[in-house]
Amino acid sequence: MYYAKKGNNMSELIAKTRELGALIQQSDEFAAVQTAMESNTQDEELVALMRNLQMAEGGYASESHSENPSESKMQAYKDEFERLYALTMQRPAMQQYQAAHHALGELMNKVFGILTLCADGEDPATAEPPEEHQHCGGDCGGSCSGCG
């Protein structure tokens, strides 16, 4: 086990965390997400699809909370949502966003994995999360049952 010198206070730890946050925002992965988000807002068809998705979702929620919810109306909203979602995910701008967001997520998983190992006493200079956990949310408790 590796233990750094004692005496770091909470405010120094928070300051270093903010520095880490700034470095993440300077990463290629973060920049790619920002670029993809901008592309999404400029894709008029995608914007319309997303607006219609929200309307279908809202219609479903409204109907499900009404005094006498209609199963047929709820199913129609669900079917419309699924149709619109499939169209949304086929848009190149959305696919670009999904890929960029996934890459940023992998970076964050690696950072979080290193921090977790350090919190468990590993040497910060050599802490390396297991490869199998760099591509998932890490919520599987080590059994990968959450990876499906």
DAWO-V530565 format. One line per field, one symbol per residue. ss: DSSP state (2 for helix, 1 for strand, 0 for the rest). phi: phi as a letter, one per 20 degrees, with the letter a starting at -180 (. if undefined). burial: b if it has 9 or more other C-alpha atoms within 8 Angstrom, else e. Layout:
# DAWO-V530565
ss=???
phi=???
burial=???
This chain:
# DAWO-V530565
ss=0000000002222222222222222002222222222222220222222222222222222222000000222222222222222222220222222222222222222222222222200000000000222000000000002220
phi=.dcfgeofefffffffffffgffffefffffffffffffffeefffffffffffffffffffffeffcfeffffffffffgffffffffefgffffffffffffffffffgffffffffeoffgfcgbfggfdedcfmeemnemfeel
burial=eeeeeeeeeeeebeeeeeeeeeeeeeeebbbbbeebbebbbebeebbebbebbeebbebbeebbeeeebeeebbeebbebbeebbebbbebebbbbbeebbebbebbebbeebbbebbeebbbbeebebeeebbebebebeeeeeeee
